[in-house]
Amino acid sequence: MKLVHLADLHVGFRQYHRLTLRGMNQREADIEGTFQRAVDLVIRIAPDLVVIGGDIFHTVRPMNPAIVHAFTHFARMRRELPDVPIIMVAGNHDQPRSTETGSILALFEELDIDVAHAAPKEFIYPERDLFVLAIPDLPGSRPQLLPPPGYRHNVLLIHGEVEGVLPAAARVERAALEIKLRELNANKWSYVALGHYHVHKQIAANAYYSGSLDYTSTDPWSELREERALGLPGKGLIEYDLDTAKHTFHHLDCSRCVVDLLPLLARGMSPKELDLGIKDRLDAIPGGIDNAIVRLVVQDVPRHIGRELNHRQLREYKRRAFHLNIDLRRPVVTRMVSGGAPGRRPMLGDVLRTYLGRRPLDSALNRDELIKLGVRYLDLADASAVGVHFLEQGGATAVGPADEETLPL
């Protein structure tokens, strides 16, 4: 018995400010194209069961075009695979904040798709001797993750974060459902299908995150690094044979090339040398920079070197690329302490500058402005603390944030 496992479709995902000729966000159109090709692939595989691990849409209230697109292609899947059970669970992106608000995923029940969105559900298919426990991403208690006796095949479909499995960068977007690995009882199931983590990953002999279909997270760069480390070609979906335990990862080409170049060390370079180094890195991209999403981290760039770069050349690269992030990072200041006495502990502002100087950021954020804003908030907190102490000692007034200029959040 053959199943297909996919997850994290994120239909309706939008990013950057490029539009199609019809006025649609170009990244949204990209993701729709990827999903359409994924449905084509599922139909070609012709499985006996399809399980979808959540985050069907990118937002709880997707726009009408995203709903129409998803409904159209799920209807096509149902039409081409008329007798195949299709089961989906809600992910954290699908869950409304209020229990009084209905889930858009209920719409797919009209296509004879089995959906678990408001509570865990059990689905039984006697003609296939199959039991499926579907767990959506919901906080609070959940049933014990154990299959009942009497079925040849048992599948657990669940959207959540398995404790200790995901790298730190992937935990920026937290799932409501956190699971300990031992709670899955993977050895009791024929297969465990997981959703939430965007990189294809095996966590037990028969338990997998299928990964997302495209790069739809706030930090695609960490996904690219993880995929390189795991030897993956990129995104895709899983085919798994419940009888033979054969696992096949089907790579799915993304609609747009996403490239995270190896960091460029600029220490000791002149502006002209750095211009040439950036040019060489960008020109070496297979297929070119045109219409690609690209990041290049340039380390150890003093402020005066950054100002003297050929910004006309950089603007031309940005015009050609779909999105280009040249991430210039300042040198990290190392404080040397002489003598045998212990050195001074670093100030909180220094720690903040170092942390924000290295932390991966969304490409829309300005690193220098973020660091400046963080330091200003720390200064205000220090001023407030000093003022309160002065007031407690009998002073006349306390200095706090209300006495300072309004800062943006």
C-alpha positions, 0 to 999 in steps of 0.5 A: 500500500503506497501513500504520498505525504506532503505538507506546508503548502502555504498557498497565498504566501506573499513576499517582496513587492514584485507584481505579475502582469495581472497585478498579483504578487509574484511570489504568490504566483510562484507558490501557486505554480509550485503547488500545481506541479505538486498536484501533477506529481501526486496524480502521476504517482497514483498512491493509495492514500494521500496525507497532508500535514498542515499549513495549507494556506499561509494565513488564517484568512487567505485572499479569494484567489488563493482559496480558488486556486487551492480548491481548483487543484484539490478538486482536480486531485480528487477527480483524478484519484476518485477512490483514494482517501485524502486526509489533511490536518490544520497547521499553525498557519491555518488555525483561527485565533478564536474558537468562534471563528470557523476554519477555511479548511472545512471547505475541502470537505465538500470535495470528500477530503477528510479534514481535522482542524478543530480537534483530533480525528480518527479515520477508518477505511475498512476496505483498505484495512487502514486506520489514520489518526489526524492531529491538527496543531492545537494547544492543550491535551491530545489523545495518546498517540497509539494505534488501536489493534485490529488494522493492518496499516496504521498512520499518524498524521500530525502537525507540530514541533518534535522536541530536540529535532528542529535546529534553532533557526527553525524554531522562530515560528513556533507551533502550538503543538510540541511533542516529545519524540518518545510520545510519537510511539513511532515503532507502533505505527506503520508510518508517521507523517509530520508537518511544520518543519520546512526541510525534509527530515527523518526523525525515526525509521518510519517518521518523516517531516516531508518539508515544504513545497517551496521556500515560504518561511521567514528564513529560507537561508537556514533551510538552504544550509540545512538542505546542503548539510543533509545532501538534499536537492531542495523541496519535494514530497514523500512516497512511502510503501506501507508494506515494504517500508520503502521511502522515496523523496521526490524532488520538486523544482521550485518556481524561482531560484533561491540562492544563499552564496557562501559568505565573502570575507572582506577583511583588508580589502579596498572598496575596488577589491570588494566590488570585484569580489561581489561581482565575481560571486554574483556572476558565478551563480549557475543560470545567472542572477536574473530573476533569482532570489539571492543573498550574499553575506559580506563579513568584516566590512568597515563603515568607510569601505561600505560607503565607498562601494560602487553603489551604481553597480549594486543597484544594477544587480538589484534591478536584474535580480528578483530580490538581492540582499547584500548583507554587509556586516561590520567587523566584530570588535574583540576587547583585549584585556592585559594583566592577570586580573579578570577583564571587565565583563562586556556591557549589555549594549556590546552583547546586543550589537554582537548578537544582532550583527550575526543573527540571520534577519529577514531581508526587509530589515535594515541591520544597522537601524535595528541595532541602533534602535535596540541600543536606544531602547537599552539606554532608555531602560538604563535611564529609567532605572537610574531615575527610579533609584534617584526617586527612591533616594528622595529625588524630585523626578524619575526619568523614564521612556515617557520623557524621551522621544517616541520610538517605533516598535 
